[in-house]
Amino acid sequence: MKRLIPTRWSHLIGWGGVGALMRTDHWLYVIADIRHWTDAKGEPAGEALFYVDLLRQTLGIHQELRQPPKSREVKSGVADGPCLPAWPFPGWTRCTHSRCGLLHWLPWRGKAGNSGPARCICEARAPLQQVDWVMAHPEGGLAEVPWHALAHHEARDEIQRNCREDRTRASLRLVLPDPGDSRRWLLRCDRCRAQASFDPRGQLPGRNPRRQPWVRGPAEPVPDSPQPWRILEVNDPRLYLPRVTGGLVIPPESRVARGGTLDRLYCSPADRRALERCRNDLSRQAALRRLAARWHCVPAVVGHAWQEIANGWPLYGEVITPGGLLEREYRALREPIPEVTDGEDFVTRHHTDGWRALPQPADSDSRPARVLAAVDQLVAVTRLREVRVFRGFTRITQHFDDRLSPTLPSWRSGDEPRARLVPPDLDGTGDWLPAVECYGEGIFFTLNAPLLARWAVQDGLKRRTARLQARWEQTRMRFPLEPPVPLTPRFLLLHTLAHLLIRQLEAEAGYPAASIRERLYCAEGSEPMAGILAYVAVPDLVGSLGGLAELAEPVRFLRLLASVFDHADWCSLDPVCAEHEGQGPGLLNLAACHACTLVPEPSCTFGNVLLDRVFVAGDLAGTIAPLLDFAVAADVAPRLEDGTPP
C-alpha cells in the first residue's frame, strides 16, 4: 500500500519522529529510522545545517546536523523529491461489527493507496480498523501483540495445543462479551475453539526487546531483558517519548554574512574537499578559477575565503567543551552587539536605559513601582535562530541514563531498570542527526540580584523547595534541559513567572500560547543568572510577526509585567489551588493548576511541573511574602547598557 502523507518538519523531530505512530485518515503508520532517509543514490537526503558548531559542541554532539528530506506534492499522490518510508502498523486489524470481532492480517495488501478502509468477510461486511493495542518495551522495542499465542495459552486439549497460526486465514476473534466493561475482552479461535481473556494492561516476557516493525531480516542478537513487554493502547502517551534538545545560534556564528563567497565556500563541503585534494599550486589555482567563474568573482576572493576557512573561520579554533550553553546564551543576550544588522541570525535591541529612565510612579509602594525596581535588564530579541535536534526516543518511561551505550543493555543486576534512549539510527553508529532550524523573536529580561537575595532567605521558601526536591528525586523525570540540582527557590520562581508571562502574552501579543516557549537562565554562585526568555520560533524565515518584540518597549513591558503579577495573586480555584499540597505528575506542582499557571506542553521545557505561585505571590497565611514586597526604589538607579552604574 503506497500513500503520500504530508507532514511538517517539526513533527519529524518531535512526536512524529523515528519510531512514532502517525495517524492518517484510515491507518496508523510507524516512521522508519534515519538510515532510510536517503535519496536515490543511498546518501542522506536532507540538507546539512551550517554555523551550528558552537551549539553542537556545547551540547556534546559529534555528529553532523541535517534537516529531514524535503519534497513537494506536484499532484495528488505524487511527490517531487525524496520521501520518508513509513510502514502500516499495527498489521492486525479487527472487524468493527460488535458481534464479529474477526482479526485480519494486513488486509490492505494489493489495495490502491487512496482507497477506503478494507472490509471484513462477515455477513455485515463491516469496515476493518487496526487493533487498538501494540507491545512496547523499555529497551525501545515495538511489536505486534501475539494474538494467537494469547488465545491458546490456556489450551485444554491436544487439538488446541497443536493449533498453528495461519495469518492467511482469519480465524481469531477479539470480542467484548460485556459492552459495559471494556476491560473484559475475550480472544477466541474458530478453528480449535480455544479461548482466553485478554488483559489490555498485560505484560509478556522481554525477549528480543529492541525489535522494530520496519526492520526486516534476522534481528541482531540482543540479550533478553528482565523487564517485560507492556501491552499499550496505540494512543497511550508512554508509547513514544521523544528526546529533543537544542539552543540558540549566537555570535560569532550568528553574525555571518550570508550569500558571499566566504559563506558559499563554507557551505560547500564538496568544493572544499576538491581544494584539499589539489596536489600543487597549479591545480589549486585552476580549481579557484572554476569556483570564481561559478560565483562571478575573481580567483583572489575565493583564495582569501579558502585561507580564512583554513584558519578556523568562524570560530577560529576556539576550544569549546560540552556544557555551558545557557551561560553563553545569557552573556549574548545581556551584552549589546556592536553594529548589528537586521539580516543576522541573532538581533537584540537593548531597552535597559529606557527602562531605567521611566518616570517613577507617585506611589512608591504601587505595583508598577515595585515591578520597575524588580527588573534589571530588558532586551527585545527582534530575530533569533533556534536549532532543535532529535537525539532519540524512549518508550514506557522518560527515566534513562545518557551514559548507557546504545549497544549494551540498559539494566544492571540489582539496579532499578531504566529506559534506553534509542538513537535515530537505532544503533548510534551514524554520522548525522535530524534537526530543524526555527526563526522567531522574543523578550528577555533579568531580575534584580539584591532583590532575589533579600527574597530567598525566607524559611518558608526553603521548606517548600525541599518538599519538591524530595519528590523530584523519587520521580527521576528527565527533560532536555535539566533544572538545577538541587532545586533552588530562584529556579521555581523563574519557572512559575515564565508560565504566567506566557499566559499573559497569549492575550496581548497575538500568538497562541502553544507557540510561545520559555527558556530559563538560572544559576547561583560565581556566575549567577536570573533571566527569562519568552520567544516564538517556527521552521520558516518569516517566523516573526513582531508582536513579542514590540511588547519589550519599556512602557508596554511595565504594563505587561504588572498584569502578570496581578494574575499571580489569585486563581479561580483558590483557596484550593493556593493551599494544595501536591498536584500534577509526581505531585511536583504545589499552587499551580490549569486555571492559573499551566501552559500547553510545547511551551514548557520541564513538562509542566516544578511550579508554585507561592514563590511569586506569597501564601495566603502570610508566612511567605511576595517577591515584590522586597523590591525597593533604591534598586532603580540609572544604569548603562552593560548593567553598571554610570
C-alpha positions as CSV (number, residue, x, y, z in Angstrom):
1,M,0.0,0.0,0.0
2,K,1.6,3.3,-1.1
3,R,0.3,6.6,0.0
4,L,1.8,10.1,0.2
5,I,1.3,11.6,3.7
6,P,2.3,15.3,4.0
7,T,3.9,16.2,7.4
8,R,5.8,19.0,8.9
9,W,9.5,19.0,9.7
10,S,8.8,20.0,13.3
11,H,6.7,16.8,13.7
12,L,9.6,14.6,12.3
13,I,11.9,15.7,15.1
14,G,9.2,15.5,17.8
15,W,6.2,13.4,18.4
16,G,6.1,12.2,14.8
17,G,9.8,11.2,14.6
18,V,11.6,7.8,14.2
19,G,9.6,5.0,15.8
20,A,6.5,7.1,16.4
21,L,3.0,6.1,15.2
22,M,1.5,8.6,12.7
23,R,-2.3,8.6,12.2
24,T,-3.8,9.3,8.8
25,D,-7.4,9.1,7.5
26,H,-7.6,5.3,7.7
27,W,-4.4,3.8,9.1
28,L,-1.6,4.2,11.5
29,Y,2.0,4.2,10.2
30,V,5.3,3.9,12.0
31,I,8.2,6.1,10.9
32,A,11.4,4.3,9.9
33,D,14.8,5.2,11.3
34,I,17.2,7.7,9.6
35,R,19.1,5.0,7.8
36,H,16.2,5.0,5.4
37,W,16.1,8.8,5.0
38,T,18.1,8.7,1.8
39,D,18.0,9.7,-1.9
40,A,18.1,7.5,-5.0
41,K,21.9,7.1,-4.5
42,G,21.6,6.0,-0.9
43,E,23.0,9.2,0.5
44,P,21.4,11.2,3.3
45,A,18.6,13.2,1.6
46,G,18.4,16.1,4.0
47,E,20.4,19.3,3.7
48,A,23.2,19.9,6.2
49,L,22.9,22.7,8.7
50,F,25.9,25.1,8.9
51,Y,27.1,27.6,11.5
52,V,26.0,25.4,14.3
53,D,29.4,24.2,15.5
54,L,29.3,26.2,18.7
55,L,25.8,24.7,19.5
56,R,26.9,21.2,18.7
57,Q,30.0,21.2,20.8
58,T,28.3,22.8,23.8
59,L,25.6,20.1,23.6
60,G,28.2,17.4,23.3
61,I,27.0,16.4,19.7
62,H,29.7,15.0,17.5
63,Q,27.5,14.1,14.5
64,E,26.6,16.4,11.7
65,L,23.2,18.0,11.8
66,R,20.8,17.6,8.8
67,Q,17.3,18.7,8.1
68,P,14.7,16.0,7.2
69,P,14.3,15.4,3.4
70,K,12.2,17.9,1.6
71,S,9.8,17.2,-1.2
72,R,6.6,18.8,-2.6
73,E,3.4,17.3,-3.9
74,V,3.2,18.1,-7.6
75,K,-0.2,16.5,-7.9
76,S,-2.5,14.3,-5.9
77,G,-0.5,11.4,-4.6
78,V,2.7,12.3,-6.5
79,A,5.7,13.9,-4.8
80,D,8.8,15.6,-6.3
81,G,11.8,14.8,-4.1
82,P,12.8,12.1,-1.6
83,C,10.1,10.9,0.8
84,L,10.5,9.1,4.2
85,P,9.3,5.4,4.3
86,A,6.6,4.5,6.8
87,W,5.1,1.1,7.4
88,P,1.4,0.5,8.3
89,F,1.4,-0.6,12.0
90,P,-0.2,-2.5,13.7
91,G,-0.6,-5.1,10.9
92,W,-3.5,-6.7,12.7
93,T,-7.0,-5.3,12.1
94,R,-10.3,-6.1,13.7
95,C,-13.9,-6.1,12.3
96,T,-15.8,-3.2,13.8
97,H,-19.1,-5.1,13.9
98,S,-19.9,-5.7,17.6
99,R,-20.8,-9.4,17.2
100,C,-17.9,-10.3,14.8
101,G,-14.5,-9.1,16.0
102,L,-12.6,-11.1,13.5
103,L,-8.9,-10.4,13.3
104,H,-7.3,-9.9,9.8
105,W,-3.6,-9.7,9.0
106,L,-2.5,-6.9,6.5
107,P,-5.9,-6.6,4.8
108,W,-4.5,-3.6,2.7
109,R,-2.2,-5.8,0.6
110,G,-3.0,-5.1,-3.0
111,K,-5.3,-2.1,-2.3
112,A,-4.8,1.2,-4.0
113,G,-3.2,3.9,-1.9
114,N,-6.1,6.3,-1.5
115,S,-8.9,3.7,-1.3
116,G,-11.0,3.5,1.8
117,P,-10.7,1.0,4.6
118,A,-10.8,-2.7,4.0
119,R,-13.9,-4.7,4.9
120,C,-14.5,-7.9,6.8
121,I,-15.6,-11.2,5.2
122,C,-18.5,-11.5,7.6
123,E,-22.1,-11.0,6.5
124,A,-22.2,-7.5,7.7
125,R,-19.2,-6.6,5.6
126,A,-18.2,-4.1,8.3
127,P,-15.1,-2.0,7.8
128,L,-11.8,-3.1,9.4
129,Q,-9.8,-0.9,11.7
130,Q,-6.3,-1.5,13.2
131,V,-6.3,-3.1,16.6
132,D,-6.0,-0.7,19.5
133,W,-3.1,-2.4,21.2
134,V,0.6,-2.9,20.5
135,M,3.6,-4.1,22.6
136,A,6.3,-1.7,23.8
137,H,9.5,-2.4,25.7
138,P,11.7,0.0,27.8
139,E,14.6,-1.1,25.7
140,G,12.8,0.7,22.8
141,G,11.2,-2.2,21.0
142,L,7.8,-2.1,19.3
143,A,5.9,-5.2,18.2
144,E,2.6,-6.7,17.4
145,V,0.5,-8.3,20.1
146,P,0.9,-12.1,19.7
147,W,-2.9,-12.7,19.4
148,H,-2.6,-16.4,18.5
149,A,-0.3,-17.2,21.5
150,L,-2.5,-15.3,23.9
151,A,-5.7,-17.1,22.6
152,H,-4.0,-20.5,23.1
153,H,-2.0,-20.0,26.3
154,E,-4.8,-21.7,28.3
155,A,-5.2,-24.6,25.8
156,R,-7.0,-27.6,27.4
157,D,-6.5,-30.4,25.0
158,E,-4.1,-31.7,22.3
159,I,-6.0,-30.1,19.4
160,Q,-5.8,-26.7,20.9
161,R,-2.1,-27.1,21.9
162,N,-1.2,-28.1,18.3
163,C,-3.2,-25.3,16.6
164,R,-0.7,-23.4,14.5
165,E,-1.0,-19.8,13.5
166,D,-2.1,-19.2,9.9
167,R,-2.2,-15.4,9.1
168,T,-3.6,-16.0,5.6
169,R,-6.9,-17.2,7.1
170,A,-8.9,-15.1,9.5
171,S,-9.7,-17.4,12.4
172,L,-9.2,-15.3,15.6
173,R,-11.9,-13.1,17.2
174,L,-11.5,-10.4,19.7
175,V,-14.9,-9.7,21.3
176,L,-16.3,-7.8,24.2
177,P,-18.8,-10.0,26.0
178,D,-20.0,-7.2,28.2
179,P,-20.4,-4.0,26.2
180,G,-20.3,-2.1,29.5
181,D,-16.9,-3.3,30.6
182,S,-14.1,-2.5,28.1
183,R,-11.6,-4.4,30.4
184,R,-13.1,-7.8,29.8
185,W,-12.0,-8.7,26.3
186,L,-12.2,-12.3,25.1
187,L,-10.0,-13.9,22.5
188,R,-11.5,-16.9,20.6
189,C,-10.1,-19.2,17.9
190,D,-12.7,-20.5,15.4
191,R,-10.6,-23.5,14.3
192,C,-9.9,-25.2,17.7
193,R,-12.4,-23.4,19.9
194,A,-9.7,-22.2,22.3
195,Q,-10.4,-19.0,24.1
196,A,-8.8,-16.9,26.8
197,S,-9.3,-13.5,28.4
198,F,-7.2,-10.6,27.1
199,D,-5.8,-8.0,29.5
200,P,-5.1,-4.7,27.8
201,R,-2.7,-3.9,30.6
202,G,-0.9,-7.2,30.4
203,Q,2.8,-8.0,30.3
204,L,4.9,-10.5,28.4
205,P,8.5,-11.8,28.7
206,G,11.2,-9.4,27.5
207,R,12.6,-11.4,24.6
208,N,14.3,-9.5,21.7
209,P,13.4,-6.2,23.4
210,R,14.7,-3.9,20.6
211,R,12.9,-5.2,17.5
212,Q,11.1,-2.6,15.4
213,P,8.3,-3.2,12.9
214,W,10.1,-1.8,9.9
215,V,13.4,-3.7,10.4
216,R,13.3,-6.7,8.0
217,G,15.5,-9.8,8.0
218,P,17.2,-11.5,11.0
219,A,17.4,-9.3,14.1
220,E,20.8,-8.6,15.7
221,P,21.4,-10.8,18.8
222,V,20.3,-8.8,21.8
223,P,20.2,-10.2,25.4
224,D,16.8,-10.9,26.8
225,S,15.7,-8.2,29.3
226,P,14.4,-8.8,32.8
227,Q,11.9,-6.1,32.0
228,P,8.7,-7.3,30.4
229,W,7.0,-6.1,27.3
230,R,3.9,-4.0,28.1
231,I,0.7,-4.0,26.1
232,L,-0.3,-0.4,25.5
233,E,-3.1,1.3,23.6
234,V,-1.9,3.0,20.4
235,N,-2.8,6.4,21.8
236,D,-1.0,5.8,25.1
237,P,1.5,8.7,25.7
238,R,4.0,6.2,27.1
239,L,4.3,4.6,23.7
240,Y,6.6,7.3,22.4
241,L,8.7,9.9,24.3
242,P,11.0,11.9,22.0
243,R,14.2,13.5,23.3
244,V,14.7,16.8,21.6
245,T,17.5,19.3,22.6
246,G,18.7,22.5,21.1
247,G,19.6,26.1,21.6
248,L,20.1,29.5,20.0
249,V,22.7,30.4,17.4
250,I,24.7,33.2,18.9
251,P,27.7,35.3,17.9
252,P,30.1,34.8,16.2
253,E,28.2,32.3,14.0
254,S,25.0,34.3,14.0
255,R,26.9,37.3,12.5
256,V,28.0,35.5,9.3
257,A,27.1,37.4,6.2
258,R,25.0,35.1,4.0
259,G,25.4,34.9,0.3
260,G,29.0,36.0,0.0
261,T,31.9,34.0,-1.4
262,L,33.1,33.0,2.1
263,D,29.7,31.7,3.0
264,R,29.3,29.8,-0.3
265,L,32.6,28.1,0.1
266,Y,32.0,27.2,3.8
267,C,28.6,25.7,2.9
268,S,30.0,23.7,0.0
269,P,32.0,20.8,1.6
270,A,32.4,19.1,-1.8
271,D,34.2,22.2,-3.1
272,R,36.4,22.4,0.0
273,R,37.4,18.8,-0.4
274,A,38.3,19.4,-4.0
275,L,40.6,22.2,-3.0
276,E,42.2,20.0,-0.3
277,R,42.9,17.3,-2.8
278,C,44.8,19.6,-5.1
279,R,48.4,18.3,-5.2
280,N,50.2,21.6,-6.1
281,D,49.6,25.3,-6.6
282,L,48.9,24.9,-10.3
283,S,45.9,22.6,-9.8
284,R,44.7,24.7,-6.8
285,Q,44.7,27.8,-8.9
286,A,42.7,26.0,-11.6
287,A,40.2,25.0,-9.0
288,L,40.0,28.5,-7.7
289,R,39.3,29.9,-11.2
290,R,36.5,27.4,-11.7
291,L,34.8,28.4,-8.4
292,A,35.3,32.1,-9.2
293,A,33.6,31.6,-12.6
294,R,30.7,29.9,-11.0
295,W,30.3,32.5,-8.3
296,H,31.0,35.5,-10.6
297,C,34.0,36.8,-8.7
298,V,37.8,36.9,-9.1
299,P,40.0,33.9,-8.0
300,A,41.8,36.0,-5.4
301,V,38.5,36.4,-3.4
302,V,37.9,32.7,-3.5
303,G,41.5,32.2,-2.4
304,H,41.1,34.6,0.5
305,A,37.9,32.7,1.6
306,W,39.7,29.4,1.4
307,Q,42.5,30.8,3.6
308,E,40.0,32.2,6.2
309,I,38.3,28.8,6.5
310,A,41.7,27.1,6.8
311,N,42.4,29.5,9.7
312,G,39.3,28.2,11.5
313,W,36.6,30.7,10.5
314,P,34.1,31.5,12.0
315,L,35.2,30.2,15.5
316,Y,39.0,30.5,14.7
317,G,40.0,27.4,16.8
318,E,38.1,28.4,19.9
319,V,38.3,25.5,22.4
320,I,34.7,24.5,23.3
321,T,33.8,21.9,25.9
322,P,30.4,20.3,26.4
323,G,28.2,22.2,28.7
324,G,27.8,25.9,29.3
325,L,25.3,26.5,26.6
326,L,22.9,28.6,28.7
327,E,25.8,30.6,30.1
328,R,26.9,31.6,26.6
329,E,23.4,32.5,25.6
330,Y,22.9,34.5,28.8
331,R,26.0,36.6,28.0
332,A,25.0,37.1,24.4
333,L,21.6,38.3,25.5
334,R,22.9,40.7,28.1
335,E,25.8,42.2,26.1
336,P,24.9,44.7,23.3
337,I,26.1,43.6,19.8
338,P,28.0,46.3,18.1
339,E,26.9,47.3,14.6
340,V,24.2,44.6,14.5
341,T,22.2,44.4,11.2
342,D,18.7,43.0,10.7
343,G,19.9,40.3,8.4
344,E,21.9,38.5,11.2
345,D,20.5,35.4,12.9
346,F,20.7,37.0,16.4
347,V,19.5,40.6,16.7
348,T,18.9,42.2,20.0
349,R,17.7,45.7,20.9
350,H,18.5,46.8,24.4
351,H,15.9,48.8,26.3
352,T,17.6,48.8,29.7
353,D,18.4,52.5,29.5
354,G,14.8,53.3,28.6
355,W,13.6,51.1,31.4
356,R,15.7,52.9,33.9
357,A,14.6,56.3,32.5
358,L,10.9,55.6,33.1
359,P,9.4,58.1,35.5
360,Q,8.9,56.8,39.0
361,P,5.2,56.4,39.9
362,A,4.0,58.8,42.5
363,D,3.2,55.9,44.9
364,S,6.5,54.2,45.6
365,D,4.6,51.2,47.0
366,S,2.4,50.7,44.0
367,R,2.8,47.5,41.9
368,P,4.2,49.4,38.8
369,A,6.9,51.0,41.0
370,R,7.9,47.6,42.5
371,V,7.9,46.0,39.1
372,L,10.2,48.8,37.9
373,A,12.6,48.0,40.7
374,A,12.5,44.3,40.2
375,V,13.7,44.2,36.6
376,D,17.4,44.7,36.0
377,Q,17.8,44.4,32.2
378,L,15.2,44.4,29.4
379,V,16.0,43.3,25.8
380,A,13.9,42.9,22.7
381,V,15.1,39.9,20.6
382,T,13.9,41.0,17.2
383,R,15.3,38.0,15.4
384,L,16.7,34.7,16.6
385,R,17.6,31.3,15.1
386,E,16.9,28.2,17.2
387,V,18.2,24.8,16.2
388,R,16.3,21.7,17.6
389,V,18.0,18.4,17.4
390,F,16.3,14.9,17.7
391,R,18.6,12.8,19.9
392,G,16.3,9.7,20.1
393,F,13.3,8.4,21.9
394,T,12.3,6.2,24.8
395,R,9.2,4.1,25.5
396,I,7.3,3.4,28.7
397,T,9.3,5.9,30.8
398,Q,11.5,9.0,30.5
399,H,13.9,7.7,33.1
400,F,17.0,6.9,31.2
401,D,20.8,7.2,31.6
402,D,22.7,9.1,28.9
403,R,25.8,7.2,29.8
404,L,24.4,3.9,28.7
405,S,25.8,2.6,25.4
406,P,23.2,2.0,22.7
407,T,24.8,-1.4,22.1
408,L,24.6,-2.6,25.7
409,P,21.6,-3.5,27.9
410,S,20.1,-0.6,29.8
411,W,19.8,-2.6,33.0
412,R,22.2,-3.9,35.6
413,S,21.7,-6.6,38.2
414,G,20.4,-5.1,41.4
415,D,19.5,-1.7,39.9
416,E,16.1,-0.3,39.3
417,P,15.5,-0.7,35.5
418,R,15.6,2.4,33.3
419,A,14.6,3.0,29.8
420,R,17.1,3.0,26.9
421,L,17.5,6.1,24.8
422,V,17.1,4.8,21.3
423,P,19.2,6.8,18.8
424,P,17.6,8.0,15.5
425,D,19.6,5.3,13.6
426,L,18.8,2.6,16.2
427,D,22.4,1.6,16.9
428,G,24.1,5.0,17.4
429,T,26.8,4.5,14.7
430,G,25.5,7.1,12.2
431,D,27.4,10.3,11.5
432,W,24.4,12.7,11.5
433,L,21.3,13.6,13.5
434,P,18.0,15.1,12.2
435,A,17.5,18.7,13.2
436,V,15.4,21.8,12.1
437,E,16.2,25.5,12.3
438,C,13.5,27.8,13.5
439,Y,13.3,31.6,13.2
440,G,11.4,33.9,15.5
441,E,11.5,36.7,18.1
442,G,11.3,37.1,21.9
443,I,11.5,39.2,25.0
444,F,14.4,38.8,27.5
445,F,14.6,40.3,31.0
446,T,16.6,39.7,34.1
447,L,15.6,40.2,37.8
448,N,17.5,42.4,40.2
449,A,20.2,40.4,42.1
450,P,19.8,42.3,45.5
451,L,16.0,41.7,45.3
452,L,16.5,38.0,44.9
453,A,19.0,37.8,47.7
454,R,16.5,39.5,50.1
455,W,13.6,37.4,49.0
456,A,15.4,34.0,49.0
457,V,16.2,34.0,52.8
458,Q,12.6,33.2,53.8
459,D,12.4,29.9,55.6
460,G,9.1,29.0,54.1
461,L,10.6,29.1,50.6
462,K,13.3,26.7,51.7
463,R,10.8,24.3,53.2
464,R,8.7,24.3,50.0
465,T,11.7,23.8,47.8
466,A,12.9,20.8,50.0
467,R,9.5,19.2,49.7
468,L,9.6,19.4,45.9
469,Q,13.2,18.3,45.8
470,A,12.3,15.1,47.7
471,R,9.5,14.3,45.2
472,W,11.8,15.2,42.3
473,E,14.4,12.7,43.4
474,Q,11.7,9.9,43.7
475,T,10.3,10.5,40.2
476,R,13.6,10.9,38.4
477,M,11.9,12.7,35.4
478,R,14.2,13.8,32.6
479,F,14.0,16.9,30.4
480,P,16.1,18.3,27.5
481,L,17.4,21.0,29.9
482,E,17.8,19.8,33.5
483,P,16.8,22.0,36.4
484,P,19.4,23.0,39.0
485,V,20.5,20.2,41.3
486,P,19.4,20.5,44.0
487,L,16.3,22.6,43.2
488,T,16.5,26.3,44.3
489,P,13.9,28.9,45.1
490,R,15.3,31.0,42.3
491,F,14.5,28.3,39.7
492,L,11.0,27.7,41.0
493,L,10.4,31.5,40.9
494,L,11.7,31.9,37.4
495,H,9.8,28.9,36.1
496,T,6.5,29.9,37.5
497,L,6.9,33.5,36.4
498,A,7.7,32.4,32.9
499,H,4.5,30.4,32.7
500,L,2.5,33.4,34.0
501,L,4.1,35.6,31.4
502,I,3.3,33.1,28.6
503,R,-0.4,33.1,29.5
504,Q,-0.4,36.9,29.6
505,L,1.4,37.2,26.2
506,E,-1.2,35.0,24.6
507,A,-3.8,37.7,25.3
508,E,-1.6,40.6,24.3
509,A,0.9,39.5,21.6
510,G,-1.4,37.8,19.2
511,Y,0.4,34.4,19.4
512,P,-1.3,31.3,20.7
513,A,0.2,30.0,24.0
514,A,1.3,26.8,22.4
515,S,3.6,28.7,20.0
516,I,5.3,30.7,22.8
517,R,8.2,28.9,24.5
518,E,10.2,29.5,27.6
519,R,14.0,29.5,28.1
520,L,15.2,29.9,31.7
521,Y,18.6,31.2,32.8
522,C,19.1,30.3,36.4
523,A,22.3,29.8,38.4
524,E,23.8,30.8,41.7
525,G,27.4,31.1,42.7
526,S,30.4,32.8,40.9
527,E,28.4,33.4,37.7
528,P,24.8,33.9,38.8
529,M,21.9,34.0,36.3
530,A,18.3,35.1,36.7
531,G,16.7,35.7,33.4
532,I,13.7,34.6,31.3
533,L,13.5,34.5,27.5
534,A,9.9,34.1,26.2
535,Y,10.1,33.6,22.5
536,V,8.3,32.1,19.4
537,A,10.2,30.2,16.7
538,V,8.9,28.3,13.7
539,P,10.7,26.5,10.9
540,D,10.3,29.4,8.5
541,L,12.2,32.5,7.7
542,V,9.1,34.6,8.2
543,G,8.5,33.2,11.7
544,S,8.4,36.7,13.3
545,L,5.3,38.8,13.4
546,G,6.8,41.5,15.6
547,G,4.2,41.0,18.4
548,L,6.7,39.9,21.1
549,A,9.5,42.3,20.3
550,E,7.1,45.3,20.3
551,L,6.0,44.4,23.8
552,A,9.6,44.8,25.0
553,E,9.2,48.6,24.7
554,P,9.6,49.8,28.3
555,V,6.2,51.4,28.8
556,R,4.4,48.4,27.3
557,F,6.5,45.9,29.2
558,L,5.9,47.6,32.5
559,R,2.2,47.3,32.0
560,L,2.5,43.7,30.8
561,L,4.6,42.5,33.7
562,A,2.4,44.3,36.2
563,S,-0.5,42.4,34.8
564,V,1.5,39.1,35.2
565,F,1.9,39.8,38.9
566,D,-1.7,40.7,39.2
567,H,-2.8,37.4,37.8
568,A,-0.4,35.5,40.1
569,D,-2.2,36.8,43.2
570,W,-5.4,34.9,42.6
571,C,-6.6,31.7,40.8
572,S,-10.3,30.9,40.1
573,L,-9.8,27.7,42.1
574,D,-8.4,29.5,45.1
575,P,-8.2,28.8,48.0
576,V,-8.0,25.1,46.9
577,C,-5.2,25.8,44.4
578,A,-3.2,28.1,46.7
579,E,-3.2,25.7,49.6
580,H,-2.7,22.5,47.5
581,E,-0.1,20.1,48.9
582,G,0.7,18.5,45.6
583,Q,-0.8,18.1,42.1
584,G,0.3,17.1,38.6
585,P,2.7,14.3,37.7
586,G,4.6,13.1,40.7
587,L,2.8,15.8,42.8
588,L,5.6,18.1,41.6
589,N,3.3,21.2,41.5
590,L,2.0,23.0,44.5
591,A,0.0,26.2,43.9
592,A,-0.3,25.7,40.2
593,C,-3.1,24.4,38.0
594,H,-4.7,24.7,34.6
595,A,-6.7,27.7,35.7
596,C,-3.7,29.8,36.6
597,T,-0.2,28.6,35.7
598,L,0.0,25.5,33.4
599,V,0.6,26.1,29.7
600,P,0.4,23.9,26.6
601,E,3.0,21.2,26.6
602,P,5.2,22.5,23.7
603,S,5.7,25.8,25.7
604,C,7.3,24.3,28.8
605,T,10.8,22.9,28.9
606,F,10.1,21.0,32.1
607,G,6.9,19.1,31.4
608,N,4.6,21.5,33.3
609,V,6.0,20.5,36.7
610,L,8.0,22.3,39.3
611,L,5.6,25.2,39.5
612,D,4.3,27.1,42.5
613,R,2.6,30.6,42.6
614,V,3.6,31.0,46.2
615,F,7.1,31.7,45.0
616,V,5.8,34.7,43.1
617,A,2.8,35.9,45.1
618,G,3.3,34.5,48.6
619,D,1.0,32.3,50.5
620,L,-2.5,33.0,51.9
621,A,-1.3,32.6,55.5
622,G,1.2,35.4,55.2
623,T,4.2,33.2,56.3
624,I,5.8,33.7,52.8
625,A,6.0,37.3,51.5
626,P,5.5,38.0,47.8
627,L,8.6,38.7,45.7
628,L,7.6,42.4,45.0
629,D,7.5,43.1,48.7
630,F,11.3,43.0,48.7
631,A,11.6,45.5,45.8
632,V,12.8,48.9,46.8
633,A,13.2,52.1,44.9
634,A,17.0,52.2,45.6
635,D,17.3,49.3,43.0
636,V,16.1,51.6,40.2
637,A,19.4,53.6,40.0
638,P,20.2,54.5,36.4
639,R,22.5,52.0,34.7
640,L,24.4,51.7,31.4
641,E,23.6,49.0,28.8
642,D,26.1,46.7,30.4
643,G,24.4,46.9,33.7
644,T,26.9,49.0,35.5
645,P,26.1,52.4,37.2
646,P,27.1,55.4,35.0
